[in-house]
Amino acid sequence: MIALEGDFAYNFILGVMSAVNPCGFVLLPTYLIYFLGMELHPTATRASTLQRGLMVGSAVSSGFVGLFLIVGVITQSFTTAVRDNSKYLAFVVGLGLVAMGVLMLTGWKPRIAQPNVSVQRERTLRNMFLFGIAYAVASIGCTIGFVTSAVFGSVGRHGFVSGVFSIVLYGLGMASLVVALTVALAFAQIGIVTFLKKSFRFFDRISAVFVLLTGLYLTWYWYAAITERGSDGVTRRVDSLQSSVVNFLSDIGAVTLGIIFVAVIALALWFIRRPTQRQS
């Protein structure tokens, strides 16, 4: 019988923390705001809204975790080089978000925000997967060291099976937080439909402003890292907020977080299945 060894709770919580890391922290609220604007359709049912929340959250998580797994496998021996050079890619991601935000303010709507039509839905999920990859690129400089040493390093310390289990738990930690937040936002949308319908015409601009500000922040953050200028008042405030979120999640603990995430996602699945059961 194969024995499982390792600090699995730590690997799960490490995955949760990767979603709120200092480098990519500002992308999480931007994604949630964008998802909310993307889902504001008057004909959307409760079940379809929650289903979309699960699918979109899973797509973003898959892009994020997928890139980290690939980079983690490739860079076992080159962690420092990847961490040092990822800042240039992250800087480009920031510039891309700035350009996207400016275009959105002029009225341009990216394909990611198209209505709920089957072909466009597939396109949206593909683009949200790419957003997850961009999220990972922006985050990788802050988290790749932990991933390779704590998560992938468990393969060498505790054996292949335990190592794979640690990697799976890391991915589940990140994915659970993002999917649960997306689903929770979908539940909130259901509860404040009247307000959201009145605010619908403003959400394109709100999304554009969030994307633009996120791009400006990431560009400045990684420009300071590249030029070694150090942090300033803005980055220190964001880092302080990020640290507060991390401490809050750490205080809750891996087991409690896991129970909360499972409960939120299970409730969403129950709501999605309920109409089908009534019709049968």
Phi and psi in degrees as GROMACS dihedral restraints (atoms count N, CA, C in turn):
[ dihedral_restraints ]
;  ai    aj    ak    al  type     phi  dphi    fc
    3     4     5     6     1   -85.1    20    10
    4     5     6     7     1   127.1    20    10
    6     7     8     9     1   -91.3    20    10
    7     8     9    10     1   136.9    20    10
    9    10    11    12     1   -96.3    20    10
   10    11    12    13     1   128.3    20    10
   12    13    14    15     1  -130.3    20    10
   13    14    15    16     1   153.6    20    10
   15    16    17    18     1   130.2    20    10
   16    17    18    19     1   164.7    20    10
   18    19    20    21     1   -89.3    20    10
   19    20    21    22     1    80.9    20    10
   21    22    23    24     1   -70.2    20    10
   22    23    24    25     1   -34.9    20    10
   24    25    26    27     1   -61.7    20    10
   25    26    27    28     1   -39.0    20    10
   27    28    29    30     1   -64.6    20    10
   28    29    30    31     1   -39.9    20    10
   30    31    32    33     1   -66.3    20    10
   31    32    33    34     1   -37.2    20    10
   33    34    35    36     1   -65.1    20    10
   34    35    36    37     1   -48.7    20    10
   36    37    38    39     1   -66.0    20    10
   37    38    39    40     1   -31.2    20    10
   39    40    41    42     1   -63.7    20    10
   40    41    42    43     1   -38.6    20    10
   42    43    44    45     1   -65.0    20    10
   43    44    45    46     1   -40.9    20    10
   45    46    47    48     1   -60.3    20    10
   46    47    48    49     1   -45.6    20    10
   48    49    50    51     1   -66.2    20    10
   49    50    51    52     1   -27.4    20    10
   51    52    53    54     1   -63.6    20    10
   52    53    54    55     1   -26.0    20    10
   54    55    56    57     1   -75.4    20    10
   55    56    57    58     1   -19.0    20    10
   57    58    59    60     1  -121.9    20    10
   58    59    60    61     1    35.7    20    10
   60    61    62    63     1   -70.0    20    10
   61    62    63    64     1   158.2    20    10
   63    64    65    66     1   -59.5    20    10
   64    65    66    67     1   -34.9    20    10
   66    67    68    69     1   -73.2    20    10
   67    68    69    70     1   -40.4    20    10
   69    70    71    72     1  -111.4    20    10
   70    71    72    73     1    10.5    20    10
   72    73    74    75     1   -54.3    20    10
   73    74    75    76     1   -40.7    20    10
   75    76    77    78     1   -69.6    20    10
   76    77    78    79     1   -16.2    20    10
   78    79    80    81     1   -74.5    20    10
   79    80    81    82     1   -24.3    20    10
   81    82    83    84     1   -67.1    20    10
   82    83    84    85     1   -53.1    20    10
   84    85    86    87     1   -63.7    20    10
   85    86    87    88     1   -33.2    20    10
   87    88    89    90     1   -62.7    20    10
   88    89    90    91     1   -43.4    20    10
   90    91    92    93     1   -61.3    20    10
   91    92    93    94     1   -44.0    20    10
   93    94    95    96     1   -65.9    20    10
   94    95    96    97     1   -41.3    20    10
   96    97    98    99     1   -62.9    20    10
   97    98    99   100     1   -41.5    20    10
   99   100   101   102     1   -65.7    20    10
  100   101   102   103     1   -41.8    20    10
  102   103   104   105     1   -60.9    20    10
  103   104   105   106     1   -42.6    20    10
  105   106   107   108     1   -61.3    20    10
  106   107   108   109     1   -46.6    20    10
  108   109   110   111     1   -64.2    20    10
  109   110   111   112     1   -36.4    20    10
  111   112   113   114     1   -66.8    20    10
  112   113   114   115     1   -28.8    20    10
  114   115   116   117     1   -97.5    20    10
  115   116   117   118     1     4.5    20    10
  117   118   119   120     1   -80.8    20    10
  118   119   120   121     1    81.2    20    10
  120   121   122   123     1  -123.0    20    10
  121   122   123   124     1   126.5    20    10
  123   124   125   126     1   -62.1    20    10
  124   125   126   127     1   -24.3    20    10
  126   127   128   129     1   -91.2    20    10
  127   128   129   130     1    -2.4    20    10
  129   130   131   132     1   -68.4    20    10
  130   131   132   133     1   133.4    20    10
  132   133   134   135     1   -87.7    20    10
  133   134   135   136     1   166.1    20    10
  135   136   137   138     1   -59.1    20    10
  136   137   138   139     1   -45.4    20    10
  138   139   140   141     1   -64.2    20    10
  139   140   141   142     1   -42.9    20    10
  141   142   143   144     1   -68.1    20    10
  142   143   144   145     1   -36.3    20    10
  144   145   146   147     1   -64.0    20    10
  145   146   147   148     1   -45.5    20    10
  147   148   149   150     1   -67.9    20    10
  148   149   150   151     1   -38.5    20    10
  150   151   152   153     1   -61.9    20    10
  151   152   153   154     1   -41.9    20    10
  153   154   155   156     1   -64.0    20    10
  154   155   156   157     1   -38.8    20    10
  156   157   158   159     1   -59.6    20    10
  157   158   159   160     1   -44.2    20    10
  159   160   161   162     1   -63.4    20    10
  160   161   162   163     1   -44.4    20    10
  162   163   164   165     1   -69.1    20    10
  163   164   165   166     1   -44.8    20    10
  165   166   167   168     1   -68.2    20    10
  166   167   168   169     1   -43.6    20    10
  168   169   170   171     1   -60.9    20    10
  169   170   171   172     1   -39.6    20    10
  171   172   173   174     1   -67.0    20    10
  172   173   174   175     1   -37.5    20    10
  174   175   176   177     1   -64.9    20    10
  175   176   177   178     1   -45.8    20    10
  177   178   179   180     1   -62.6    20    10
  178   179   180   181     1   -44.8    20    10
  180   181   182   183     1   -62.7    20    10
  181   182   183   184     1   -39.8    20    10
  183   184   185   186     1   -63.2    20    10
  184   185   186   187     1   -41.9    20    10
  186   187   188   189     1   -63.6    20    10
  187   188   189   190     1   -43.4    20    10
  189   190   191   192     1   -65.0    20    10
  190   191   192   193     1   -56.1    20    10
  192   193   194   195     1   -66.8    20    10
  193   194   195   196     1   -38.4    20    10
  195   196   197   198     1   -58.7    20    10
  196   197   198   199     1   -46.0    20    10
  198   199   200   201     1   -65.8    20    10
  199   200   201   202     1   -40.5    20    10
  201   202   203   204     1   -64.0    20    10
  202   203   204   205     1   -39.0    20    10
  204   205   206   207     1   -64.9    20    10
  205   206   207   208     1   -43.9    20    10
  207   208   209   210     1   -63.0    20    10
  208   209   210   211     1   -49.2    20    10
  210   211   212   213     1   -64.0    20    10
  211   212   213   214     1   -39.5    20    10
  213   214   215   216     1   -62.6    20    10
  214   215   216   217     1   -40.6    20    10
  216   217   218   219     1   -67.0    20    10
  217   218   219   220     1   -44.4    20    10
  219   220   221   222     1   -70.1    20    10
  220   221   222   223     1   -34.0    20    10
  222   223   224   225     1  -104.2    20    10
  223   224   225   226     1    23.3    20    10
  225   226   227   228     1   -51.7    20    10
  226   227   228   229     1   -37.6    20    10
  228   229   230   231     1  -101.6    20    10
  229   230   231   232     1    -1.2    20    10
  231   232   233   234     1  -130.2    20    10
  232   233   234   235     1    33.5    20    10
  234   235   236   237     1   -58.4    20    10
  235   236   237   238     1   -46.3    20    10
  237   238   239   240     1   -62.3    20    10
  238   239   240   241     1   -43.4    20    10
  240   241   242   243     1   -62.6    20    10
  241   242   243   244     1   -42.7    20    10
  243   244   245   246     1   -66.3    20    10
  244   245   246   247     1   -44.2    20    10
  246   247   248   249     1   -62.2    20    10
  247   248   249   250     1   -40.9    20    10
  249   250   251   252     1   -71.8    20    10
  250   251   252   253     1   -32.8    20    10
  252   253   254   255     1   -95.2    20    10
  253   254   255   256     1   -14.0    20    10
  255   256   257   258     1   -65.9    20    10
  256   257   258   259     1   -21.5    20    10
  258   259   260   261     1   -62.5    20    10
  259   260   261   262     1   -29.1    20    10
  261   262   263   264     1   -70.6    20    10
  262   263   264   265     1   -41.2    20    10
  264   265   266   267     1   -65.4    20    10
  265   266   267   268     1   -41.7    20    10
  267   268   269   270     1   -63.0    20    10
  268   269   270   271     1   -36.6    20    10
  270   271   272   273     1   -62.1    20    10
  271   272   273   274     1   -40.6    20    10
  273   274   275   276     1   -65.5    20    10
  274   275   276   277     1   -39.1    20    10
  276   277   278   279     1   -59.3    20    10
  277   278   279   280     1   -43.1    20    10
  279   280   281   282     1   -59.8    20    10
  280   281   282   283     1   -46.2    20    10
  282   283   284   285     1   -61.7    20    10
  283   284   285   286     1   -39.7    20    10
  285   286   287   288     1   -62.7    20    10
  286   287   288   289     1   -39.7    20    10
  288   289   290   291     1   -68.8    20    10
  289   290   291   292     1   -34.8    20    10
  291   292   293   294     1   -61.2    20    10
  292   293   294   295     1   -48.8    20    10
  294   295   296   297     1   -61.0    20    10
  295   296   297   298     1   -42.3    20    10
  297   298   299   300     1   -63.7    20    10
  298   299   300   301     1   -43.4    20    10
  300   301   302   303     1   -62.8    20    10
  301   302   303   304     1   -42.7    20    10
  303   304   305   306     1   -62.6    20    10
  304   305   306   307     1   -44.9    20    10
  306   307   308   309     1   -62.5    20    10
  307   308   309   310     1   -39.5    20    10
  309   310   311   312     1   -65.5    20    10
  310   311   312   313     1   -35.0    20    10
  312   313   314   315     1   -66.5    20    10
  313   314   315   316     1   -25.0    20    10
  315   316   317   318     1   -85.9    20    10
  316   317   318   319     1    -0.6    20    10
  318   319   320   321     1   110.9    20    10
  319   320   321   322     1    -7.2    20    10
  321   322   323   324     1   -71.9    20    10
  322   323   324   325     1   137.1    20    10
  324   325   326   327     1  -118.0    20    10
  325   326   327   328     1   118.2    20    10
  327   328   329   330     1   -66.0    20    10
  328   329   330   331     1   157.8    20    10
  330   331   332   333     1   -59.1    20    10
  331   332   333   334     1   -24.1    20    10
  333   334   335   336     1   -61.7    20    10
  334   335   336   337     1   -21.0    20    10
  336   337   338   339     1  -105.0    20    10
  337   338   339   340     1    19.0    20    10
  339   340   341   342     1   -72.3    20    10
  340   341   342   343     1   158.5    20    10
  342   343   344   345     1   -63.4    20    10
  343   344   345   346     1   174.1    20    10
  345   346   347   348     1   -79.6    20    10
  346   347   348   349     1    74.9    20    10
  348   349   350   351     1  -114.9    20    10
  349   350   351   352     1   147.1    20    10
  351   352   353   354     1   -53.2    20    10
  352   353   354   355     1   -50.0    20    10
  354   355   356   357     1   -65.0    20    10
  355   356   357   358     1   -42.1    20    10
  357   358   359   360     1   -69.8    20    10
  358   359   360   361     1   -28.4    20    10
  360   361   362   363     1   -65.0    20    10
  361   362   363   364     1   -43.4    20    10
  363   364   365   366     1   -61.1    20    10
  364   365   366   367     1   -40.9    20    10
  366   367   368   369     1   -64.0    20    10
  367   368   369   370     1   -40.1    20    10
  369   370   371   372     1   -62.3    20    10
  370   371   372   373     1   -44.7    20    10
  372   373   374   375     1   -63.5    20    10
  373   374   375   376     1   -38.5    20    10
  375   376   377   378     1   -62.9    20    10
  376   377   378   379     1   -42.2    20    10
  378   379   380   381     1   -71.3    20    10
  379   380   381   382     1   -33.4    20    10
  381   382   383   384     1   -68.7    20    10
  382   383   384   385     1   -32.7    20    10
  384   385   386   387     1   -61.8    20    10
  385   386   387   388     1   -42.7    20    10
  387   388   389   390     1   -66.4    20    10
  388   389   390   391     1   -34.7    20    10
  390   391   392   393     1   -60.8    20    10
  391   392   393   394     1   -40.4    20    10
  393   394   395   396     1   -60.5    20    10
  394   395   396   397     1   -37.9    20    10
  396   397   398   399     1   -66.1    20    10
  397   398   399   400     1   -43.4    20    10
  399   400   401   402     1   -62.4    20    10
  400   401   402   403     1   -39.3    20    10
  402   403   404   405     1   -58.8    20    10
  403   404   405   406     1   -43.7    20    10
  405   406   407   408     1   -66.9    20    10
  406   407   408   409     1   -40.9    20    10
  408   409   410   411     1   -60.9    20    10
  409   410   411   412     1   -43.2    20    10
  411   412   413   414     1   -66.5    20    10
  412   413   414   415     1   -26.6    20    10
  414   415   416   417     1   -95.1    20    10
  415   416   417   418     1   -18.9    20    10
  417   418   419   420     1   -63.5    20    10
  418   419   420   421     1   -31.8    20    10
  420   421   422   423     1   -63.9    20    10
  421   422   423   424     1   -27.6    20    10
  423   424   425   426     1   -92.2    20    10
  424   425   426   427     1   -18.8    20    10
  426   427   428   429     1  -123.3    20    10
  427   428   429   430     1   -14.3    20    10
  429   430   431   432     1   -62.8    20    10
  430   431   432   433     1   -32.4    20    10
  432   433   434   435     1   -63.2    20    10
  433   434   435   436     1   -43.3    20    10
  435   436   437   438     1   -65.7    20    10
  436   437   438   439     1   -40.6    20    10
  438   439   440   441     1   -63.5    20    10
  439   440   441   442     1   -47.5    20    10
  441   442   443   444     1   -71.9    20    10
  442   443   444   445     1   -37.4    20    10
  444   445   446   447     1   -81.6    20    10
  445   446   447   448     1   -48.2    20    10
  447   448   449   450     1   -82.9    20    10
  448   449   450   451     1   -43.6    20    10
  450   451   452   453     1   -87.9    20    10
  451   452   453   454     1   -60.2    20    10
  453   454   455   456     1   -70.4    20    10
  454   455   456   457     1   -27.5    20    10
  456   457   458   459     1   -65.9    20    10
  457   458   459   460     1   -21.2    20    10
  459   460   461   462     1   -67.9    20    10
  460   461   462   463     1   -19.8    20    10
  462   463   464   465     1   -62.1    20    10
  463   464   465   466     1   -45.7    20    10
  465   466   467   468     1   -73.3    20    10
  466   467   468   469     1   -33.2    20    10
  468   469   470   471     1   -79.7    20    10
  469   470   471   472     1   -39.2    20    10
  471   472   473   474     1  -120.7    20    10
  472   473   474   475     1     2.4    20    10
  474   475   476   477     1   101.6    20    10
  475   476   477   478     1   166.7    20    10
  477   478   479   480     1   -64.7    20    10
  478   479   480   481     1   -47.3    20    10
  480   481   482   483     1   -64.4    20    10
  481   482   483   484     1   -47.0    20    10
  483   484   485   486     1   -63.3    20    10
  484   485   486   487     1   -38.1    20    10
  486   487   488   489     1   -63.4    20    10
  487   488   489   490     1   -44.7    20    10
  489   490   491   492     1   -62.7    20    10
  490   491   492   493     1   -40.1    20    10
  492   493   494   495     1   -62.3    20    10
  493   494   495   496     1   -39.0    20    10
  495   496   497   498     1   -64.3    20    10
  496   497   498   499     1   -42.0    20    10
  498   499   500   501     1   -64.7    20    10
  499   500   501   502     1   -42.3    20    10
  501   502   503   504     1   -61.9    20    10
  502   503   504   505     1   -43.2    20    10
  504   505   506   507     1   -65.5    20    10
  505   506   507   508     1   -36.6    20    10
  507   508   509   510     1   -60.5    20    10
  508   509   510   511     1   -48.5    20    10
  510   511   512   513     1   -62.4    20    10
  511   512   513   514     1   -40.1    20    10
  513   514   515   516     1   -65.5    20    10
  514   515   516   517     1   -35.0    20    10
  516   517   518   519     1   -61.9    20    10
  517   518   519   520     1   -49.3    20    10
  519   520   521   522     1   -64.6    20    10
  520   521   522   523     1   -49.5    20    10
  522   523   524   525     1   -63.2    20    10
  523   524   525   526     1   -39.6    20    10
  525   526   527   528     1   -62.4    20    10
  526   527   528   529     1   -42.8    20    10
  528   529   530   531     1   -63.8    20    10
  529   530   531   532     1   -49.0    20    10
  531   532   533   534     1   -65.1    20    10
  532   533   534   535     1   -45.5    20    10
  534   535   536   537     1   -66.0    20    10
  535   536   537   538     1   -43.2    20    10
  537   538   539   540     1   -63.8    20    10
  538   539   540   541     1   -40.3    20    10
  540   541   542   543     1   -64.9    20    10
  541   542   543   544     1   -40.7    20    10
  543   544   545   546     1   -64.5    20    10
  544   545   546   547     1   -44.7    20    10
  546   547   548   549     1   -65.8    20    10
  547   548   549   550     1   -40.7    20    10
  549   550   551   552     1   -61.0    20    10
  550   551   552   553     1   -38.9    20    10
  552   553   554   555     1   -66.1    20    10
  553   554   555   556     1   -37.8    20    10
  555   556   557   558     1   -64.2    20    10
  556   557   558   559     1   -40.7    20    10
  558   559   560   561     1   -61.6    20    10
  559   560   561   562     1   -43.9    20    10
  561   562   563   564     1   -62.3    20    10
  562   563   564   565     1   -38.7    20    10
  564   565   566   567     1   -60.6    20    10
  565   566   567   568     1   -40.5    20    10
  567   568   569   570     1   -62.5    20    10
  568   569   570   571     1   -37.2    20    10
  570   571   572   573     1   -78.8    20    10
  571   572   573   574     1   -17.0    20    10
  573   574   575   576     1  -127.3    20    10
  574   575   576   577     1    41.9    20    10
  576   577   578   579     1   -58.0    20    10
  577   578   579   580     1   -43.4    20    10
  579   580   581   582     1   -60.6    20    10
  580   581   582   583     1   -46.3    20    10
  582   583   584   585     1   -62.6    20    10
  583   584   585   586     1   -42.5    20    10
  585   586   587   588     1   -65.5    20    10
  586   587   588   589     1   -38.3    20    10
  588   589   590   591     1   -64.0    20    10
  589   590   591   592     1   -39.0    20    10
  591   592   593   594     1   -67.1    20    10
  592   593   594   595     1   -29.6    20    10
  594   595   596   597     1   -92.5    20    10
  595   596   597   598     1    -1.2    20    10
  597   598   599   600     1   -54.4    20    10
  598   599   600   601     1   -44.4    20    10
  600   601   602   603     1   -66.8    20    10
  601   602   603   604     1   -16.9    20    10
  603   604   605   606     1   -91.5    20    10
  604   605   606   607     1   -13.3    20    10
  606   607   608   609     1   -70.7    20    10
  607   608   609   610     1   -29.9    20    10
  609   610   611   612     1   -60.7    20    10
  610   611   612   613     1   -43.4    20    10
  612   613   614   615     1   -70.4    20    10
  613   614   615   616     1   -39.6    20    10
  615   616   617   618     1   -61.3    20    10
  616   617   618   619     1   -45.0    20    10
  618   619   620   621     1   -61.3    20    10
  619   620   621   622     1   -43.0    20    10
  621   622   623   624     1   -61.4    20    10
  622   623   624   625     1   -42.8    20    10
  624   625   626   627     1   -64.3    20    10
  625   626   627   628     1   -43.2    20    10
  627   628   629   630     1   -62.5    20    10
  628   629   630   631     1   -44.3    20    10
  630   631   632   633     1   -62.4    20    10
  631   632   633   634     1   -44.2    20    10
  633   634   635   636     1   -63.3    20    10
  634   635   636   637     1   -47.5    20    10
  636   637   638   639     1   -64.2    20    10
  637   638   639   640     1   -38.7    20    10
  639   640   641   642     1   -62.7    20    10
  640   641   642   643     1   -44.5    20    10
  642   643   644   645     1   -61.8    20    10
  643   644   645   646     1   -42.6    20    10
  645   646   647   648     1   -63.4    20    10
  646   647   648   649     1   -42.8    20    10
  648   649   650   651     1   -64.7    20    10
  649   650   651   652     1   -47.7    20    10
  651   652   653   654     1   -63.2    20    10
  652   653   654   655     1   -40.1    20    10
  654   655   656   657     1   -61.0    20    10
  655   656   657   658     1   -46.3    20    10
  657   658   659   660     1   -67.4    20    10
  658   659   660   661     1   -42.0    20    10
  660   661   662   663     1   -58.0    20    10
  661   662   663   664     1   -48.6    20    10
  663   664   665   666     1   -81.2    20    10
  664   665   666   667     1   -24.6    20    10
  666   667   668   669     1   -64.0    20    10
  667   668   669   670     1   -42.2    20    10
  669   670   671   672     1   -63.5    20    10
  670   671   672   673     1   -36.9    20    10
  672   673   674   675     1   -68.3    20    10
  673   674   675   676     1   -40.8    20    10
  675   676   677   678     1   -67.3    20    10
  676   677   678   679     1   -42.0    20    10
  678   679   680   681     1   -89.1    20    10
  679   680   681   682     1    -3.0    20    10
  681   682   683   684     1    57.1    20    10
  682   683   684   685     1    41.6    20    10
  684   685   686   687     1   -81.2    20    10
  685   686   687   688     1   -17.4    20    10
  687   688   689   690     1    85.5    20    10
  688   689   690   691     1   173.5    20    10
  690   691   692   693     1   -81.7    20    10
  691   692   693   694     1   161.2    20    10
  693   694   695   696     1  -126.5    20    10
  694   695   696   697     1  -169.2    20    10
  696   697   698   699     1   -60.8    20    10
  697   698   699   700     1   -41.0    20    10
  699   700   701   702     1   -66.4    20    10
  700   701   702   703     1   -51.6    20    10
  702   703   704   705     1   -65.8    20    10
  703   704   705   706     1   -32.4    20    10
  705   706   707   708     1   -67.1    20    10
  706   707   708   709     1   -38.6    20    10
  708   709   710   711     1   -65.4    20    10
  709   710   711   712     1   -44.2    20    10
  711   712   713   714     1   -64.6    20    10
  712   713   714   715     1   -42.0    20    10
  714   715   716   717     1   -62.3    20    10
  715   716   717   718     1   -37.1    20    10
  717   718   719   720     1   -66.4    20    10
  718   719   720   721     1   -42.2    20    10
  720   721   722   723     1   -64.3    20    10
  721   722   723   724     1   -42.6    20    10
  723   724   725   726     1   -61.9    20    10
  724   725   726   727     1   -41.8    20    10
  726   727   728   729     1   -63.3    20    10
  727   728   729   730     1   -37.7    20    10
  729   730   731   732     1   -63.7    20    10
  730   731   732   733     1   -41.7    20    10
  732   733   734   735     1   -64.5    20    10
  733   734   735   736     1   -44.3    20    10
  735   736   737   738     1   -61.4    20    10
  736   737   738   739     1   -44.8    20    10
  738   739   740   741     1   -63.7    20    10
  739   740   741   742     1   -38.7    20    10
  741   742   743   744     1   -62.4    20    10
  742   743   744   745     1   -46.4    20    10
  744   745   746   747     1   -65.8    20    10
  745   746   747   748     1   -39.2    20    10
  747   748   749   750     1   -63.4    20    10
  748   749   750   751     1   -40.2    20    10
  750   751   752   753     1   -64.6    20    10
  751   752   753   754     1   -34.4    20    10
  753   754   755   756     1   -65.4    20    10
  754   755   756   757     1   -43.5    20    10
  756   757   758   759     1    96.2    20    10
  757   758   759   760     1   155.8    20    10
  759   760   761   762     1   -63.8    20    10
  760   761   762   763     1   -44.8    20    10
  762   763   764   765     1   -64.9    20    10
  763   764   765   766     1   -47.3    20    10
  765   766   767   768     1   -63.9    20    10
  766   767   768   769     1   -43.1    20    10
  768   769   770   771     1   -60.1    20    10
  769   770   771   772     1   -44.6    20    10
  771   772   773   774     1   -58.5    20    10
  772   773   774   775     1   -43.5    20    10
  774   775   776   777     1   -63.0    20    10
  775   776   777   778     1   -43.3    20    10
  777   778   779   780     1   -62.7    20    10
  778   779   780   781     1   -47.3    20    10
  780   781   782   783     1   -60.7    20    10
  781   782   783   784     1   -45.9    20    10
  783   784   785   786     1   -62.9    20    10
  784   785   786   787     1   -40.6    20    10
  786   787   788   789     1   -63.6    20    10
  787   788   789   790     1   -44.9    20    10
  789   790   791   792     1   -63.3    20    10
  790   791   792   793     1   -46.6    20    10
  792   793   794   795     1   -68.0    20    10
  793   794   795   796     1   -40.0    20    10
  795   796   797   798     1   -64.4    20    10
  796   797   798   799     1   -39.2    20    10
  798   799   800   801     1   -63.0    20    10
  799   800   801   802     1   -40.8    20    10
  801   802   803   804     1   -62.7    20    10
  802   803   804   805     1   -43.7    20    10
  804   805   806   807     1   -62.7    20    10
  805   806   807   808     1   -36.8    20    10
  807   808   809   810     1   -64.6    20    10
  808   809   810   811     1   -43.3    20    10
  810   811   812   813     1   -63.4    20    10
  811   812   813   814     1   -38.5    20    10
  813   814   815   816     1   -66.8    20    10
  814   815   816   817     1   -40.3    20    10
  816   817   818   819     1   -79.1    20    10
  817   818   819   820     1   -23.1    20    10
  819   820   821   822     1   -60.2    20    10
  820   821   822   823     1   -45.5    20    10
  822   823   824   825     1   -60.3    20    10
  823   824   825   826     1   -39.3    20    10
  825   826   827   828     1   -62.4    20    10
  826   827   828   829     1   -41.4    20    10
  828   829   830   831     1   -66.5    20    10
  829   830   831   832     1   -35.3    20    10
  831   832   833   834     1   -70.1    20    10
  832   833   834   835     1   -34.2    20    10
  834   835   836   837     1   -73.8    20    10
  835   836   837   838     1   -27.9    20    10
